[in-house]
Amino acid sequence: MEIMGPGQTFGVLGVIEGSGCPLMAYGLTQTTYLEIPKKLLLTVFHESRQLSDLLLQRTSRRMHQKLDLMAKLFSGSAD
């Protein structure tokens, strides 16, 4: 579970990997989203070094945050 804000992406990694996106998203407030067709996203991703680098940075940051949260959950006490 994750709370996402403006400018964040959802499902992009699953499209790039070809694994799809087994998750769902719900807007907690009035939300606007942009749906990009899979073929177009893959074309732009493969042609744009800047986009691929940015997605790698964001994905790495999110993974680090998740691992940090897991470490805190497992090392803490019930109190």
All heavy atoms as a GROMACS GRO file, in nm:
protein
  611
    1MET      N    1   0.085  -0.116   0.000
    1MET     CA    2   0.000   0.000   0.000
    1MET      C    3   0.090   0.123   0.000
    1MET      O    4   0.194   0.125   0.064
    1MET     CB    5  -0.090  -0.001   0.122
    1MET     CG    6  -0.184   0.115   0.120
    1MET     SD    7  -0.345   0.085   0.189
    1MET     CE    8  -0.318   0.090   0.360
    2GLU      N    9   0.046   0.223  -0.071
    2GLU     CA   10   0.128   0.343  -0.085
    2GLU      C   11   0.039   0.462  -0.114
    2GLU      O   12  -0.062   0.451  -0.183
    2GLU     CB   13   0.224   0.321  -0.201
    2GLU     CG   14   0.322   0.431  -0.223
    2GLU     CD   15   0.425   0.394  -0.330
    2GLU    OE1   16   0.415   0.286  -0.389
    2GLU    OE2   17   0.513   0.475  -0.351
    3ILE      N   18   0.078   0.575  -0.060
    3ILE     CA   19   0.009   0.700  -0.092
    3ILE      C   20   0.097   0.772  -0.194
    3ILE      O   21   0.215   0.792  -0.170
    3ILE     CB   22  -0.014   0.786   0.033
    3ILE    CG1   23  -0.107   0.713   0.129
    3ILE    CG2   24  -0.070   0.922  -0.007
    3ILE    CD1   25  -0.129   0.784   0.260
    4MET      N   26   0.037   0.806  -0.305
    4MET     CA   27   0.112   0.870  -0.413
    4MET      C   28   0.062   1.012  -0.431
    4MET      O   29  -0.053   1.042  -0.405
    4MET     CB   30   0.096   0.790  -0.542
    4MET     CG   31   0.142   0.646  -0.526
    4MET     SD   32   0.116   0.549  -0.673
    4MET     CE   33   0.265   0.592  -0.758
    5GLY      N   34   0.151   1.097  -0.480
    5GLY     CA   35   0.116   1.236  -0.499
    5GLY      C   36   0.138   1.280  -0.642
    5GLY      O   37   0.167   1.199  -0.729
    6PRO      N   38   0.125   1.409  -0.666
    6PRO     CA   39   0.140   1.464  -0.800
    6PRO      C   40   0.274   1.425  -0.863
    6PRO      O   41   0.378   1.427  -0.797
    6PRO     CB   42   0.133   1.614  -0.778
    6PRO     CG   43   0.057   1.631  -0.651
    6PRO     CD   44   0.095   1.512  -0.566
    7GLY      N   45   0.269   1.387  -0.988
    7GLY     CA   46   0.390   1.356  -1.062
    7GLY      C   47   0.441   1.214  -1.046
    7GLY      O   48   0.538   1.175  -1.110
    8GLN      N   49   0.378   1.135  -0.961
    8GLN     CA   50   0.423   0.998  -0.943
    8GLN      C   51   0.358   0.907  -1.045
    8GLN      O   52   0.249   0.935  -1.095
    8GLN     CB   53   0.393   0.950  -0.801
    8GLN     CG   54   0.479   1.020  -0.697
    8GLN     CD   55   0.454   0.964  -0.560
    8GLN    OE1   56   0.354   0.998  -0.498
    8GLN    NE2   57   0.544   0.880  -0.514
    9THR      N   58   0.425   0.796  -1.074
    9THR     CA   59   0.375   0.702  -1.173
    9THR      C   60   0.322   0.576  -1.106
    9THR      O   61   0.366   0.539  -0.997
    9THR     CB   62   0.486   0.663  -1.272
    9THR    OG1   63   0.595   0.606  -1.199
    9THR    CG2   64   0.533   0.784  -1.350
   10PHE      N   65   0.231   0.510  -1.174
   10PHE     CA   66   0.171   0.387  -1.123
   10PHE      C   67   0.165   0.287  -1.237
   10PHE      O   68   0.112   0.317  -1.343
   10PHE     CB   69   0.030   0.416  -1.071
   10PHE     CG   70  -0.043   0.294  -1.022
   10PHE    CD1   71  -0.016   0.242  -0.897
   10PHE    CD2   72  -0.136   0.231  -1.102
   10PHE    CE1   73  -0.082   0.130  -0.852
   10PHE    CE2   74  -0.203   0.119  -1.059
   10PHE     CZ   75  -0.176   0.068  -0.932
   11GLY      N   76   0.223   0.169  -1.218
   11GLY     CA   77   0.213   0.062  -1.317
   11GLY      C   78   0.318   0.064  -1.426
   11GLY      O   79   0.319  -0.024  -1.511
   12VAL      N   80   0.405   0.163  -1.427
   12VAL     CA   81   0.503   0.176  -1.535
   12VAL      C   82   0.602   0.060  -1.535
   12VAL      O   83   0.633   0.004  -1.639
   12VAL     CB   84   0.578   0.312  -1.527
   12VAL    CG1   85   0.688   0.320  -1.630
   12VAL    CG2   86   0.480   0.425  -1.543
   13LEU      N   87   0.651   0.023  -1.418
   13LEU     CA   88   0.750  -0.084  -1.410
   13LEU      C   89   0.693  -0.216  -1.462
   13LEU      O   90   0.761  -0.290  -1.533
   13LEU     CB   91   0.800  -0.100  -1.267
   13LEU     CG   92   0.922  -0.187  -1.247
   13LEU    CD1   93   1.039  -0.136  -1.330
   13LEU    CD2   94   0.960  -0.192  -1.101
   14GLY      N   95   0.569  -0.243  -1.432
   14GLY     CA   96   0.504  -0.365  -1.482
   14GLY      C   97   0.492  -0.366  -1.633
   14GLY      O   98   0.505  -0.471  -1.696
   15VAL      N   99   0.468  -0.251  -1.693
   15VAL     CA  100   0.461  -0.241  -1.840
   15VAL      C  101   0.599  -0.266  -1.900
   15VAL      O  102   0.614  -0.343  -1.994
   15VAL     CB  103   0.408  -0.103  -1.884
   15VAL    CG1  104   0.425  -0.084  -2.034
   15VAL    CG2  105   0.263  -0.085  -1.844
   16ILE      N  106   0.701  -0.206  -1.842
   16ILE     CA  107   0.837  -0.219  -1.895
   16ILE      C  108   0.887  -0.363  -1.882
   16ILE      O  109   0.947  -0.417  -1.973
   16ILE     CB  110   0.931  -0.120  -1.824
   16ILE    CG1  111   0.892   0.022  -1.863
   16ILE    CG2  112   1.077  -0.147  -1.860
   16ILE    CD1  113   0.954   0.129  -1.777
   17GLU      N  114   0.859  -0.425  -1.767
   17GLU     CA  115   0.902  -0.563  -1.744
   17GLU      C  116   0.817  -0.664  -1.820
   17GLU      O  117   0.857  -0.777  -1.839
   17GLU     CB  118   0.895  -0.597  -1.595
   17GLU     CG  119   0.996  -0.527  -1.510
   17GLU     CD  120   0.982  -0.567  -1.364
   17GLU    OE1  121   0.870  -0.602  -1.321
   17GLU    OE2  122   1.083  -0.564  -1.294
   18GLY      N  123   0.696  -0.624  -1.856
   18GLY     CA  124   0.604  -0.715  -1.922
   18GLY      C  125   0.526  -0.802  -1.825
   18GLY      O  126   0.458  -0.896  -1.864
   19SER      N  127   0.534  -0.768  -1.695
   19SER     CA  128   0.465  -0.847  -1.593
   19SER      C  129   0.325  -0.796  -1.562
   19SER      O  130   0.250  -0.859  -1.490
   19SER     CB  131   0.549  -0.850  -1.465
   19SER     OG  132   0.565  -0.720  -1.414
   20GLY      N  133   0.291  -0.682  -1.615
   20GLY     CA  134   0.160  -0.623  -1.587
   20GLY      C  135   0.158  -0.556  -1.451
   20GLY      O  136   0.260  -0.540  -1.386
   21CYS      N  137   0.041  -0.518  -1.408
   21CYS     CA  138   0.026  -0.449  -1.281
   21CYS      C  139  -0.087  -0.515  -1.202
   21CYS      O  140  -0.204  -0.495  -1.232
   21CYS     CB  141  -0.005  -0.301  -1.306
   21CYS     SG  142  -0.013  -0.206  -1.153
   22PRO      N  143  -0.052  -0.597  -1.102
   22PRO     CA  144  -0.155  -0.669  -1.027
   22PRO      C  145  -0.223  -0.585  -0.919
   22PRO      O  146  -0.298  -0.637  -0.840
   22PRO     CB  147  -0.076  -0.782  -0.963
   22PRO     CG  148   0.059  -0.723  -0.940
   22PRO     CD  149   0.081  -0.630  -1.058
   23LEU      N  150  -0.197  -0.455  -0.918
   23LEU     CA  151  -0.250  -0.369  -0.814
   23LEU      C  152  -0.362  -0.282  -0.866
   23LEU      O  153  -0.388  -0.274  -0.986
   23LEU     CB  154  -0.138  -0.281  -0.759
   23LEU     CG  155  -0.014  -0.356  -0.710
   23LEU    CD1  156   0.097  -0.257  -0.678
   23LEU    CD2  157  -0.046  -0.442  -0.591
   24MET      N  158  -0.428  -0.213  -0.775
   24MET     CA  159  -0.533  -0.118  -0.811
   24MET      C  160  -0.501   0.015  -0.744
   24MET      O  161  -0.429   0.020  -0.646
   24MET     CB  162  -0.669  -0.168  -0.761
   24MET     CG  163  -0.714  -0.296  -0.826
   24MET     SD  164  -0.879  -0.348  -0.774
   24MET     CE  165  -0.865  -0.357  -0.598
   25ALA      N  166  -0.558   0.121  -0.798
   25ALA     CA  167  -0.538   0.253  -0.739
   25ALA      C  168  -0.674   0.317  -0.713
   25ALA      O  169  -0.767   0.302  -0.792
   25ALA     CB  170  -0.456   0.340  -0.834
   26TYR      N  171  -0.683   0.386  -0.602
   26TYR     CA  172  -0.804   0.459  -0.567
   26TYR      C  173  -0.764   0.603  -0.533
   26TYR      O  174  -0.664   0.625  -0.465
   26TYR     CB  175  -0.872   0.397  -0.443
   26TYR     CG  176  -0.926   0.259  -0.467
   26TYR    CD1  177  -0.852   0.148  -0.431
   26TYR    CD2  178  -1.050   0.242  -0.527
   26TYR    CE1  179  -0.901   0.020  -0.453
   26TYR    CE2  180  -1.100   0.114  -0.550
   26TYR     CZ  181  -1.024   0.005  -0.512
   26TYR     OH  182  -1.073  -0.121  -0.535
   27GLY      N  183  -0.844   0.697  -0.576
   27GLY     CA  184  -0.819   0.837  -0.542
   27GLY      C  185  -0.885   0.871  -0.410
   27GLY      O  186  -1.004   0.844  -0.392
   28LEU      N  187  -0.810   0.927  -0.318
   28LEU     CA  188  -0.865   0.967  -0.189
   28LEU      C  189  -0.927   1.106  -0.195
   28LEU      O  190  -1.005   1.144  -0.110
   28LEU     CB  191  -0.756   0.964  -0.081
   28LEU     CG  192  -0.692   0.828  -0.057
   28LEU    CD1  193  -0.579   0.840   0.046
   28LEU    CD2  194  -0.795   0.728  -0.009
   29THR      N  195  -0.888   1.182  -0.294
   29THR     CA  196  -0.942   1.316  -0.316
   29THR      C  197  -0.977   1.325  -0.465
   29THR      O  198  -0.961   1.229  -0.539
   29THR     CB  199  -0.838   1.425  -0.282
   29THR    OG1  200  -0.724   1.408  -0.366
   29THR    CG2  201  -0.796   1.416  -0.136
   30GLN      N  202  -1.022   1.442  -0.507
   30GLN     CA  203  -1.049   1.459  -0.649
   30GLN      C  204  -0.919   1.437  -0.724
   30GLN      O  205  -0.817   1.500  -0.697
   30GLN     CB  206  -1.103   1.599  -0.677
   30GLN     CG  207  -1.144   1.617  -0.821
   30GLN     CD  208  -1.209   1.753  -0.843
   30GLN    OE1  209  -1.223   1.833  -0.753
   30GLN    NE2  210  -1.247   1.778  -0.967
   31THR      N  211  -0.920   1.344  -0.817
   31THR     CA  212  -0.798   1.299  -0.883
   31THR      C  213  -0.811   1.308  -1.034
   31THR      O  214  -0.915   1.280  -1.091
   31THR     CB  215  -0.769   1.152  -0.844
   31THR    OG1  216  -0.765   1.144  -0.702
   31THR    CG2  217  -0.641   1.103  -0.902
   32THR      N  218  -0.703   1.347  -1.096
   32THR     CA  219  -0.693   1.344  -1.241
   32THR      C  220  -0.575   1.255  -1.276
   32THR      O  221  -0.472   1.262  -1.211
   32THR     CB  222  -0.668   1.486  -1.297
   32THR    OG1  223  -0.775   1.571  -1.256
   32THR    CG2  224  -0.661   1.484  -1.449
   33TYR      N  225  -0.591   1.172  -1.376
   33TYR     CA  226  -0.481   1.085  -1.414
   33TYR      C  227  -0.466   1.083  -1.565
   33TYR      O  228  -0.557   1.116  -1.639
   33TYR     CB  229  -0.498   0.943  -1.360
   33TYR     CG  230  -0.612   0.867  -1.424
   33TYR    CD1  231  -0.588   0.784  -1.534
   33TYR    CD2  232  -0.741   0.877  -1.377
   33TYR    CE1  233  -0.691   0.714  -1.595
   33TYR    CE2  234  -0.845   0.807  -1.436
   33TYR     CZ  235  -0.819   0.725  -1.544
   33TYR     OH  236  -0.920   0.657  -1.604
   34LEU      N  237  -0.350   1.043  -1.608
   34LEU     CA  238  -0.318   1.034  -1.749
   34LEU      C  239  -0.286   0.888  -1.780
   34LEU      O  240  -0.195   0.830  -1.720
   34LEU     CB  241  -0.197   1.121  -1.783
   34LEU     CG  242  -0.141   1.111  -1.925
   34LEU    CD1  243  -0.245   1.160  -2.026
   34LEU    CD2  244  -0.014   1.192  -1.935
   35GLU      N  245  -0.362   0.828  -1.868
   35GLU     CA  246  -0.338   0.690  -1.908
   35GLU      C  247  -0.262   0.691  -2.041
   35GLU      O  248  -0.308   0.749  -2.139
   35GLU     CB  249  -0.470   0.615  -1.924
   35GLU     CG  250  -0.452   0.470  -1.955
   35GLU     CD  251  -0.585   0.395  -1.960
   35GLU    OE1  252  -0.689   0.452  -1.924
   35GLU    OE2  253  -0.584   0.278  -2.002
   36ILE      N  254  -0.146   0.629  -2.041
   36ILE     CA  255  -0.062   0.625  -2.161
   36ILE      C  256  -0.068   0.484  -2.220
   36ILE      O  257  -0.043   0.386  -2.149
   36ILE     CB  258   0.084   0.661  -2.126
   36ILE    CG1  259   0.088   0.801  -2.063
   36ILE    CG2  260   0.173   0.654  -2.249
   36ILE    CD1  261   0.222   0.838  -2.004
   37PRO      N  262  -0.099   0.472  -2.349
   37PRO     CA  263  -0.104   0.340  -2.411
   37PRO      C  264   0.031   0.267  -2.397
   37PRO      O  265   0.138   0.327  -2.408
   37PRO     CB  266  -0.134   0.370  -2.558
   37PRO     CG  267  -0.200   0.503  -2.556
   37PRO     CD  268  -0.137   0.578  -2.442
   38LYS      N  269   0.022   0.138  -2.371
   38LYS     CA  270   0.141   0.056  -2.347
   38LYS      C  271   0.245   0.067  -2.459
   38LYS      O  272   0.363   0.088  -2.433
   38LYS     CB  273   0.097  -0.089  -2.330
   38LYS     CG  274   0.207  -0.186  -2.300
   38LYS     CD  275   0.149  -0.326  -2.283
   38LYS     CE  276   0.255  -0.428  -2.258
   38LYS     NZ  277   0.197  -0.561  -2.237
   39LYS      N  278   0.202   0.056  -2.583
   39LYS     CA  279   0.297   0.063  -2.695
   39LYS      C  280   0.370   0.196  -2.700
   39LYS      O  281   0.491   0.202  -2.724
   39LYS     CB  282   0.225   0.040  -2.829
   39LYS     CG  283   0.200  -0.103  -2.862
   39LYS     CD  284   0.140  -0.114  -3.001
   39LYS     CE  285   0.136  -0.258  -3.046
   39LYS     NZ  286   0.089  -0.272  -3.183
   40LEU      N  287   0.298   0.304  -2.678
   40LEU     CA  288   0.358   0.437  -2.680
   40LEU      C  289   0.459   0.452  -2.566
   40LEU      O  290   0.569   0.502  -2.586
   40LEU     CB  291   0.251   0.545  -2.670
   40LEU     CG  292   0.300   0.690  -2.664
   40LEU    CD1  293   0.383   0.725  -2.787
   40LEU    CD2  294   0.183   0.785  -2.647
   41LEU      N  295   0.421   0.408  -2.447
   41LEU     CA  296   0.511   0.417  -2.332
   41LEU      C  297   0.641   0.339  -2.358
   41LEU      O  298   0.750   0.388  -2.332
   41LEU     CB  299   0.444   0.366  -2.205
   41LEU     CG  300   0.532   0.365  -2.081
   41LEU    CD1  301   0.572   0.505  -2.041
   41LEU    CD2  302   0.463   0.295  -1.966
   42LEU      N  303   0.629   0.218  -2.410
   42LEU     CA  304   0.748   0.137  -2.438
   42LEU      C  305   0.836   0.201  -2.545
   42LEU      O  306   0.959   0.200  -2.533
   42LEU     CB  307   0.707  -0.004  -2.480
   42LEU     CG  308   0.653  -0.091  -2.367
   42LEU    CD1  309   0.599  -0.222  -2.422
   42LEU    CD2  310   0.757  -0.115  -2.260
   43THR      N  311   0.775   0.258  -2.647
   43THR     CA  312   0.852   0.326  -2.752
   43THR      C  313   0.932   0.442  -2.693
   43THR      O  314   1.052   0.455  -2.716
   43THR     CB  315   0.759   0.376  -2.864
   43THR    OG1  316   0.692   0.264  -2.921
   43THR    CG2  317   0.837   0.449  -2.971
   44VAL      N  318   0.864   0.526  -2.617
   44VAL     CA  319   0.930   0.643  -2.558
   44VAL      C  320   1.037   0.598  -2.458
   44VAL      O  321   1.146   0.653  -2.453
   44VAL     CB  322   0.828   0.737  -2.490
   44VAL    CG1  323   0.897   0.848  -2.414
   44VAL    CG2  324   0.733   0.794  -2.594
   45PHE      N  325   1.007   0.497  -2.378
   45PHE     CA  326   1.102   0.448  -2.279
   45PHE      C  327   1.232   0.400  -2.345
   45PHE      O  328   1.340   0.432  -2.299
   45PHE     CB  329   1.039   0.334  -2.198
   45PHE     CG  330   1.134   0.270  -2.101
   45PHE    CD1  331   1.164   0.333  -1.981
   45PHE    CD2  332   1.193   0.149  -2.130
   45PHE    CE1  333   1.252   0.274  -1.891
   45PHE    CE2  334   1.281   0.090  -2.041
   45PHE     CZ  335   1.310   0.153  -1.921
   46HIS      N  336   1.219   0.324  -2.454
   46HIS     CA  337   1.338   0.270  -2.520
   46HIS      C  338   1.416   0.376  -2.597
   46HIS      O  339   1.536   0.361  -2.619
   46HIS     CB  340   1.299   0.154  -2.612
   46HIS     CG  341   1.254   0.033  -2.536
   46HIS    ND1  342   1.336  -0.035  -2.450
   46HIS    CD2  343   1.135  -0.032  -2.534
   46HIS    CE1  344   1.270  -0.137  -2.397
   46HIS    NE2  345   1.148  -0.137  -2.446
   47GLU      N  346   1.350   0.483  -2.637
   47GLU     CA  347   1.417   0.587  -2.714
   47GLU      C  348   1.470   0.702  -2.628
   47GLU      O  349   1.550   0.782  -2.676
   47GLU     CB  350   1.321   0.644  -2.819
   47GLU     CG  351   1.287   0.544  -2.928
   47GLU     CD  352   1.187   0.598  -3.029
   47GLU    OE1  353   1.143   0.714  -3.015
   47GLU    OE2  354   1.153   0.524  -3.123
   48SER      N  355   1.428   0.710  -2.504
   48SER     CA  356   1.466   0.824  -2.420
   48SER      C  357   1.551   0.780  -2.302
   48SER      O  358   1.501   0.721  -2.206
   48SER     CB  359   1.340   0.895  -2.368
   48SER     OG  360   1.376   0.993  -2.273
   49ARG      N  361   1.678   0.809  -2.309
   49ARG     CA  362   1.769   0.777  -2.198
   49ARG      C  363   1.728   0.855  -2.073
   49ARG      O  364   1.735   0.804  -1.961
   49ARG     CB  365   1.913   0.812  -2.240
   49ARG     CG  366   2.017   0.794  -2.136
   49ARG     CD  367   2.035   0.648  -2.105
   49ARG     NE  368   2.129   0.632  -1.996
   49ARG     CZ  369   2.216   0.536  -1.992
   49ARG    NH1  370   2.221   0.445  -2.085
   49ARG    NH2  371   2.298   0.527  -1.889
   50GLN      N  372   1.682   0.978  -2.092
   50GLN     CA  373   1.641   1.062  -1.979
   50GLN      C  374   1.523   0.998  -1.904
   50GLN      O  375   1.522   0.993  -1.781
   50GLN     CB  376   1.605   1.201  -2.028
   50GLN     CG  377   1.572   1.297  -1.916
   50GLN     CD  378   1.537   1.438  -1.968
   50GLN    OE1  379   1.528   1.459  -2.088
   50GLN    NE2  380   1.518   1.530  -1.878
   51LEU      N  381   1.424   0.950  -1.978
   51LEU     CA  382   1.308   0.887  -1.914
   51LEU      C  383   1.348   0.758  -1.845
   51LEU      O  384   1.307   0.734  -1.730
   51LEU     CB  385   1.198   0.859  -2.017
   51LEU     CG  386   1.076   0.785  -1.963
   51LEU    CD1  387   1.006   0.867  -1.855
   51LEU    CD2  388   0.980   0.750  -2.075
   52SER      N  389   1.427   0.674  -1.910
   52SER     CA  390   1.466   0.548  -1.847
   52SER      C  391   1.549   0.573  -1.720
   52SER      O  392   1.531   0.504  -1.620
   52SER     CB  393   1.540   0.457  -1.945
   52SER     OG  394   1.656   0.520  -1.994
   53ASP      N  395   1.637   0.671  -1.722
   53ASP     CA  396   1.716   0.705  -1.604
   53ASP      C  397   1.625   0.755  -1.491
   53ASP      O  398   1.643   0.718  -1.375
   53ASP     CB  399   1.821   0.811  -1.635
   53ASP     CG  400   1.938   0.757  -1.714
   53ASP    OD1  401   1.949   0.633  -1.730
   53ASP    OD2  402   2.020   0.838  -1.761
   54LEU      N  403   1.529   0.841  -1.524
   54LEU     CA  404   1.438   0.895  -1.424
   54LEU      C  405   1.355   0.783  -1.359
   54LEU      O  406   1.341   0.778  -1.237
   54LEU     CB  407   1.345   0.999  -1.486
   54LEU     CG  408   1.241   1.061  -1.394
   54LEU    CD1  409   1.307   1.139  -1.281
   54LEU    CD2  410   1.147   1.150  -1.473
   55LEU      N  411   1.304   0.692  -1.440
   55LEU     CA  412   1.224   0.582  -1.386
   55LEU      C  413   1.309   0.490  -1.298
   55LEU      O  414   1.263   0.442  -1.194
   55LEU     CB  415   1.158   0.502  -1.498
   55LEU     CG  416   1.046   0.576  -1.570
   55LEU    CD1  417   0.996   0.493  -1.688
   55LEU    CD2  418   0.932   0.606  -1.475
   56LEU      N  419   1.433   0.467  -1.337
   56LEU     CA  420   1.523   0.387  -1.255
   56LEU      C  421   1.548   0.455  -1.120
   56LEU      O  422   1.544   0.390  -1.015
   56LEU     CB  423   1.655   0.364  -1.328
   56LEU     CG  424   1.761   0.288  -1.250
   56LEU    CD1  425   1.713   0.148  -1.215
   56LEU    CD2  426   1.890   0.280  -1.330
   57GLN      N  427   1.570   0.585  -1.121
   57GLN     CA  428   1.593   0.659  -0.996
   57GLN      C  429   1.471   0.652  -0.905
   57GLN      O  430   1.482   0.626  -0.785
   57GLN     CB  431   1.626   0.804  -1.026
   57GLN     CG  432   1.761   0.826  -1.089
   57GLN     CD  433   1.779   0.970  -1.137
   57GLN    OE1  434   1.693   1.055  -1.117
   57GLN    NE2  435   1.891   0.996  -1.203
   58ARG      N  436   1.353   0.676  -0.962
   58ARG     CA  437   1.231   0.674  -0.881
   58ARG      C  438   1.202   0.535  -0.826
   58ARG      O  439   1.162   0.519  -0.711
   58ARG     CB  440   1.112   0.724  -0.964
   58ARG     CG  441   1.114   0.871  -0.987
   58ARG     CD  442   0.990   0.918  -1.056
   58ARG     NE  443   0.991   1.062  -1.072
   58ARG     CZ  444   0.889   1.131  -1.116
   58ARG    NH1  445   0.778   1.070  -1.149
   58ARG    NH2  446   0.897   1.261  -1.127
   59THR      N  447   1.221   0.433  -0.910
   59THR     CA  448   1.197   0.296  -0.866
   59THR      C  449   1.294   0.257  -0.756
   59THR      O  450   1.254   0.196  -0.656
   59THR     CB  451   1.209   0.198  -0.985
   59THR    OG1  452   1.114   0.237  -1.085
   59THR    CG2  453   1.181   0.056  -0.942
   60SER      N  454   1.420   0.293  -0.771
   60SER     CA  455   1.520   0.263  -0.668
   60SER      C  456   1.485   0.332  -0.536
   60SER      O  457   1.496   0.272  -0.429
   60SER     CB  458   1.658   0.308  -0.714
   60SER     OG  459   1.697   0.239  -0.829
   61ARG      N  460   1.444   0.456  -0.544
   61ARG     CA  461   1.407   0.531  -0.423
   61ARG      C  462   1.288   0.466  -0.352
   61ARG      O  463   1.288   0.449  -0.230
   61ARG     CB  464   1.374   0.676  -0.458
   61ARG     CG  465   1.355   0.766  -0.338
   61ARG     CD  466   1.328   0.913  -0.372
   61ARG     NE  467   1.402   0.963  -0.487
   61ARG     CZ  468   1.346   1.004  -0.601
   61ARG    NH1  469   1.215   1.001  -0.616
   61ARG    NH2  470   1.420   1.049  -0.699
   62ARG      N  471   1.188   0.426  -0.430
   62ARG     CA  472   1.070   0.362  -0.372
   62ARG      C  473   1.104   0.227  -0.308
   62ARG      O  474   1.054   0.194  -0.201
   62ARG     CB  475   0.960   0.347  -0.476
   62ARG     CG  476   0.894   0.481  -0.509
   62ARG     CD  477   0.804   0.476  -0.628
   62ARG     NE  478   0.688   0.393  -0.605
   62ARG     CZ  479   0.597   0.365  -0.698
   62ARG    NH1  480   0.612   0.414  -0.821
   62ARG    NH2  481   0.494   0.290  -0.672
   63MET      N  482   1.191   0.150  -0.373
   63MET     CA  483   1.234   0.022  -0.316
   63MET      C  484   1.308   0.044  -0.185
   63MET      O  485   1.287  -0.029  -0.088
   63MET     CB  486   1.322  -0.054  -0.415
   63MET     CG  487   1.246  -0.117  -0.529
   63MET     SD  488   1.353  -0.208  -0.641
   63MET     CE  489   1.421  -0.332  -0.534
   64HIS      N  490   1.394   0.143  -0.182
   64HIS     CA  491   1.469   0.174  -0.060
   64HIS      C  492   1.373   0.213   0.053
   64HIS      O  493   1.390   0.170   0.167
   64HIS     CB  494   1.570   0.286  -0.086
   64HIS     CG  495   1.652   0.321   0.032
   64HIS    ND1  496   1.749   0.238   0.083
   64HIS    CD2  497   1.650   0.430   0.112
   64HIS    CE1  498   1.803   0.295   0.190
   64HIS    NE2  499   1.745   0.412   0.208
   65GLN      N  500   1.273   0.293   0.023
   65GLN     CA  501   1.175   0.334   0.123
   65GLN      C  502   1.098   0.213   0.177
   65GLN      O  503   1.074   0.202   0.297
   65GLN     CB  504   1.078   0.436   0.064
   65GLN     CG  505   1.140   0.571   0.038
   65GLN     CD  506   1.049   0.664  -0.042
   65GLN    OE1  507   0.952   0.621  -0.102
   65GLN    NE2  508   1.084   0.793  -0.044
   66LYS      N  509   1.062   0.120   0.088
   66LYS     CA  510   0.989   0.000   0.130
   66LYS      C  511   1.076  -0.088   0.218
   66LYS      O  512   1.031  -0.141   0.319
   66LYS     CB  513   0.941  -0.080   0.009
   66LYS     CG  514   0.846  -0.004  -0.081
   66LYS     CD  515   0.706  -0.051  -0.062
   66LYS     CE  516   0.617   0.011  -0.166
   66LYS     NZ  517   0.531   0.112  -0.113
   67LEU      N  518   1.203  -0.106   0.181
   67LEU     CA  519   1.294  -0.186   0.262
   67LEU      C  520   1.317  -0.122   0.398
   67LEU      O  521   1.323  -0.191   0.500
   67LEU     CB  522   1.427  -0.206   0.189
   67LEU     CG  523   1.420  -0.297   0.066
   67LEU    CD1  524   1.552  -0.293  -0.009
   67LEU    CD2  525   1.385  -0.439   0.106
   68ASP      N  526   1.328   0.010   0.401
   68ASP     CA  527   1.345   0.082   0.527
   68ASP      C  528   1.223   0.062   0.617
   68ASP      O  529   1.237   0.036   0.736
   68ASP     CB  530   1.369   0.230   0.499
   68ASP     CG  531   1.404   0.308   0.623
   68ASP    OD1  532   1.492   0.262   0.698
   68ASP    OD2  533   1.344   0.415   0.645
   69LEU      N  534   1.104   0.069   0.559
   69LEU     CA  535   0.981   0.048   0.636
   69LEU      C  536   0.977  -0.094   0.691
   69LEU      O  537   0.943  -0.116   0.807
   69LEU     CB  538   0.859   0.076   0.548
   69LEU     CG  539   0.723   0.045   0.612
   69LEU    CD1  540   0.702   0.131   0.736
   69LEU    CD2  541   0.611   0.065   0.512
   70MET      N  542   1.012  -0.192   0.608
   70MET     CA  543   1.013  -0.332   0.654
   70MET      C  544   1.111  -0.351   0.769
   70MET      O  545   1.080  -0.419   0.868
   70MET     CB  546   1.046  -0.426   0.538
   70MET     CG  547   0.932  -0.440   0.439
   70MET     SD  548   0.973  -0.535   0.291
   70MET     CE  549   1.050  -0.680   0.357
   71ALA      N  550   1.228  -0.292   0.758
   71ALA     CA  551   1.329  -0.304   0.864
   71ALA      C  552   1.276  -0.243   0.994
   71ALA      O  553   1.294  -0.300   1.102
   71ALA     CB  554   1.458  -0.235   0.822
   72LYS      N  555   1.210  -0.130   0.985
   72LYS     CA  556   1.154  -0.066   1.104
   72LYS      C  557   1.042  -0.151   1.165
   72LYS      O  558   1.031  -0.163   1.288
   72LYS     CB  559   1.100   0.073   1.070
   72LYS     CG  560   1.211   0.174   1.045
   72LYS     CD  561   1.156   0.309   1.004
   72LYS     CE  562   1.270   0.404   0.974
   72LYS     NZ  563   1.222   0.531   0.920
   73LEU      N  564   0.959  -0.211   1.081
   73LEU     CA  565   0.850  -0.295   1.132
   73LEU      C  566   0.903  -0.419   1.203
   73LEU      O  567   0.850  -0.462   1.305
   73LEU     CB  568   0.757  -0.336   1.017
   73LEU     CG  569   0.670  -0.225   0.958
   73LEU    CD1  570   0.597  -0.276   0.834
   73LEU    CD2  571   0.571  -0.174   1.060
   74PHE      N  572   1.007  -0.480   1.149
   74PHE     CA  573   1.061  -0.603   1.207
   74PHE      C  574   1.150  -0.579   1.328
   74PHE      O  575   1.165  -0.666   1.412
   74PHE     CB  576   1.138  -0.682   1.101
   74PHE     CG  577   1.048  -0.749   1.002
   74PHE    CD1  578   1.058  -0.717   0.868
   74PHE    CD2  579   0.954  -0.842   1.041
   74PHE    CE1  580   0.976  -0.777   0.775
   74PHE    CE2  581   0.870  -0.902   0.948
   74PHE     CZ  582   0.880  -0.869   0.814
   75SER      N  583   1.209  -0.462   1.338
   75SER     CA  584   1.301  -0.436   1.448
   75SER      C  585   1.234  -0.367   1.567
   75SER      O  586   1.290  -0.362   1.675
   75SER     CB  587   1.420  -0.351   1.402
   75SER     OG  588   1.376  -0.223   1.362
   76GLY      N  589   1.115  -0.318   1.548
   76GLY     CA  590   1.047  -0.246   1.654
   76GLY      C  591   0.970  -0.339   1.747
   76GLY      O  592   0.954  -0.457   1.721
   77SER      N  593   0.923  -0.284   1.855
   77SER     CA  594   0.840  -0.361   1.949
   77SER      C  595   0.694  -0.328   1.926
   77SER      O  596   0.660  -0.232   1.857
   77SER     CB  597   0.881  -0.328   2.092
   77SER     OG  598   0.846  -0.193   2.120
   78ALA      N  599   0.608  -0.406   1.984
   78ALA     CA  600   0.463  -0.386   1.969
   78ALA      C  601   0.418  -0.254   2.034
   78ALA      O  602   0.317  -0.198   1.997
   78ALA     CB  603   0.386  -0.502   2.030
   79ASP      N  604   0.497  -0.207   2.132
   79ASP     CA  605   0.465  -0.080   2.199
   79ASP      C  606   0.479   0.033   2.101
   79ASP      O  607   0.418   0.131   2.103
   79ASP     CB  608   0.555  -0.056   2.318
   79ASP     CG  609   0.532  -0.162   2.427
   79ASP    OD1  610   0.422  -0.217   2.433
   79ASP    OD2  611   0.629  -0.186   2.503
   0.00000   0.00000   0.00000
